[in-house]
């Protein structure tokens, strides 16, 4: 007996030592993560997107020519030429990256004139130098065509007089550089000095030698300099140059009525070189810095208030453990920020919303652990907070891993198939999910286990918040409702909800944003409120009958049209100014038709792949009927969210797509937690009917669903109330998806699983680990009994 007691004591001591070592390792890891994150946060700022700091974003698309294909190599060469032009513009911290084989994304912070930027970037800068063959006008004053288009061309000079030009003698390849200069002594004003290469010097001497043989005033004594098929300068050879001699040296001057800006721009185009292939602007966005400041302030207020309310709710429910979880959430925010800074990610407006949303999602892992810990505490004959916490973390690990992986799948699809701000949202969401796992499984666990080991906590277990089953669980156990008695009725109700939502799509239609339809959207801030109907009528009279006018805030107005040139934009701005007084353009977005078609196609691909990826993962991780039920439930949620936006007349844009894919992740997240418990009960109980087991799983996981939903709802409500229109619509979509996902995981997915599950075969009874016993107060609580070997 003494030897047996010694062996038991040794085993207990070994287990205690192992737990202590594990706690120390996790503590060291947590400290390393926090210290590293703090160092990165203090030294590396997060890059803000243009929608937060203001500027212009241009998406260029390369086009093939008869001689050059616009492949990836040609696009890379184009990027390098454009980089030189942007550097010469003096833009601080520009971004220039290739997107696919044919597109180039350009971000110019602080540039508020997109037309000028697009003109400089889009010009091919094909510089050529030609000998002038003479005037191109006939006796009756008409312009005569070129006699041989292969050997000559006709272009008007600076005064509009058409000239016949010989084929190019010099091209941009013969130019080494160009510089804008001001002639103070001669009074010629601004001009551009062009430096030729060795070959270019010889060609220039020959051209000017031939031109010098003609008398002064003769057009043939001029040399034409052409840029992008436009004659920009045609200077005469100085009379002092003798015939046949030419102008020596490698530098010439392009003179004209230039101001300093025009001279520098021309020098920039010449010295930057010709683009290998032409480019076309397919997307253009201009965001005013004031809009970005307002968005940051609104999101900051929403994050502060929503996080404070969530923290108070978690502390009220879980007491000491809730307080420690709140501290872990603060560490989570630090880790997320540091990860974004370390990755060099750009924080955009949807990304900022994703960061706020991830705070609410980070609560879920802690809630899963604490609810499982409550079950373990109630089930043990001699419970302690430490043992219950260890079992709770171990029991919740599977559900945490599965639910976060499904969210990461949605984030990966956003990154793979979205563009611009929505892609940034996918990065932020993925970082948030990974940081939440570190926060819950490492930092929160270290804090919770350290507190549970304190003698004061050991003597007062109720202060931990895990020594009781909780108000929601107690009421459910007392009433024990059989929710899955008639699963087909729940399926009928779900189908009715889906039909009601889908009818909105048929009756009201979907208001697709310009990301999907193409066109131009301009948002104005006016000094006086403008009635949208009056503005619409006025714009119709001004020649824009198809313009869509909507109010944006108290003194804001958005105008959207399929085709709106820069000249049209000036007319629209003038019209709005007449109605609203002092008018400021705070956003200008231009999406080409090809870009809109591609975004619409990518949205459908992303949704289809999301459904397929979720089904495949759940079929492998669980069973096929679980996966099918989950996918049907999330399709139900997607239809409800889209239908609700159709009934409300809200825009379907890129930010809405981000919200929709997040709803998919949340819907699957809820279903995975429920099915993880159903799977556990199925493995332990082979005799109870599936409806009864599913009902038991619903009652056991419902407290987690309620508490997690409350945490996310507080964050989203703050965002919907305090944020601007874009973030408010984003929060509204997620609130609708939150409600639909909570309903569908319990009543749609669970009911469909019961209908799809094959009939269970009778087997020898096995004691369930989760059985019911009565406490001294007469209340039903969950208890655990060991499994008997088969």
Buried (B, 14 or more C-beta within 10 A) or exposed (E): EEEEEEEEEEEEEEEEEEBEEEBEEBBEBBEEBBEEBBEBBEEBEBBBBBBBBBBBBBBBBBEEEEEBEBEEEBBEBBBEBBBEBBEBBEBEEBBBEBBEEBBBBBBBBBBBEBBBBBBBBBBBBBBBBBBBBEBBBEEEEEEEEBEEEEEBBBBBBEEEBBBBBBEBBBBBEBBBBBBBBEEEEEEBBBBBBBBBBEEBBBBBBBBBBBBBBBEEEBBBBBBBBBBBEEBBBBBBBEEEBEEEEBBEEBBBEBBBEBEEEBBBBBBBBBBBBBBBBBBEBBBBBBBBBEBBEBBBEBBEBBBEBBBEBBBEBBBEBBBBBBBBBBBBBBBBBBBBBBBBBBEEBBBBBBBBBBBBBBBBBBBBBBBBBBBBBBBBBBBBEEBBBBBBBBBBBEBBBBBBBBBBBBBBBBBBBBBEBBBBBBBBBBBBBBBBBBBBBBBBBBBBBBBBBBBBBEEEBEEEBEBBBBBBBBEBBBEBBEEEEEBBEEBEEBBEBBEEBBEBBBEBBEEBEBBBBBBBBBBBBBBBBBEEBBBBEEBBEBBEEBEBEEBBBBBBEEBBBBBBBBEBEEEBBEBBBEBBBEBBEEBEBBBBBBBBEEBBEBBBEBBEEBBEBBBEBBBEBBBEBBBEBBBBBBBBBBBBBBBBBBBBBBBEEBBBBBBBBBBBBBBBBBBBBBBBBBBBBBBBBBEBBBEBEBBBBBBBBBBBBBBBBBBBBBBBBBBBBBBBBBBBBBBBBBBBBBBBBBBBBBBBBBBBBBBBBBEBBEEEEEEEEBEBBBEEEEEEEEEBBBBBEEEEEE
